[in-house]
Amino acid sequence: MDNGSKITDYSLPPHLMDPTRDNPILRFNTFWWALWSFLIFGVLLAAVLLFNRRPPTNLEDAAAVARYATRDRIIKAQAAALSSAEIAAAMPKVAAELASSKPAAVEKPEQVVPGSPTAQKLAAEPATPPAPTGAPASAGESPPAAKPPVEAVPPPASPAKP
């Protein structure tokens, strides 16, 4: 039933569908070609990575140099400051001074325990009046005139969007 329209065939070309091209020898050769290609690529990649090695240089390594220098400087300063024998010799003297001294009470009103007698005494005291903020006006002068309120300016209109 050909009505003049041409039907397009999008199937595979005939030489790819030929059943004589699918045989065990071709499959065997294809498998080994793929396997050797993969292995050669892996060997080449390993050779490039092995012979193209550089020490890593990132920001952490650059910062580590400064940190190690600071650590070495601190360790040397601590070793030169006091030896453990000098510290052990000074301990009895310092301990005797601390034991013989009497601790002094610190009076800070911001460090009052709520509910304590000190807190109750402070709560019972009348509040101190605030200090005057301005100079009092003399009898012959009139108080300064109040400034008129400033009117709010409306924000500018936004430009029209096309």
Buried (B, 14 or more C-beta within 10 A) or exposed (E): EEEEEEEEEEEEEEEEEEEEEEEEEEEEEEEEEEEEEEEEEEEEEEEEEEEEEEEEEEEEEEEEEEEEEEEEEEEEEEEEEEEEEEEEEEEEEEEEEEEEEEEEEEEEEEEBEEEEEEEEEEEEEEEEEEEEEEEEEEEEEEEEEEEEEEEEEEEEEEEEEE
